[in-house]
Amino acid sequence: MSRNLGRTVALFALAVLAACVVSQTVTAGLRSDAKVKVAAKAGKADGGGQKITVTIAVEKGWHIYANPVKNEDLADAKTVVEVKAGGKKVDARVKYPAGTTHTDKAVGKYEVYEGSVAIEAVVDGSGPYEVSVRLQACDDHKCLLPATVKVSVP
């Protein structure tokens, strides 16, 4: 009898493990760029140079982590904007807006962007530029894989 009970417990544990793996695979297959749209445009900056405005639209019910995120445990998930010209990183003075404070029982307080957010970067010289936005989208129950979204700016 204990032998059958042992098999039953083992089969049940295997079924639970398989369900967890399938669930994680479905979530893990989605990247954060499935929940955001990124656009960028260039204009003249005050004091010279080019001002690149990066607009990120986050799908309702989702957020991305602000920069700064104001939580050491989430520092790697913060939104980061980089600018390249001719394939090489250029010195960009990026101005990140303040985020909205969220509180979670597991990780405490942190800052996020929701809805639409505009991030400005000022660069010397003229384009064309490639703007990369590294971000991670989450809702109240799960986070998607981080993604880097690249857009061109003439």
Secondary structure, 3 states (H helix, E strand, C coil): CHHHHHHHHHHHHHHHHHHHHHHHHHHHHCEHHHCEEEEEEEEECCCCCEEEEEEEEECCCCEEECCCCCCHHHHHHECEEEEEECCEECCEEEECCCCEEEEECCCEEEEEECCEEEEEEEECCCCCEEEEEEECEECCCCECECEEEEEEEC
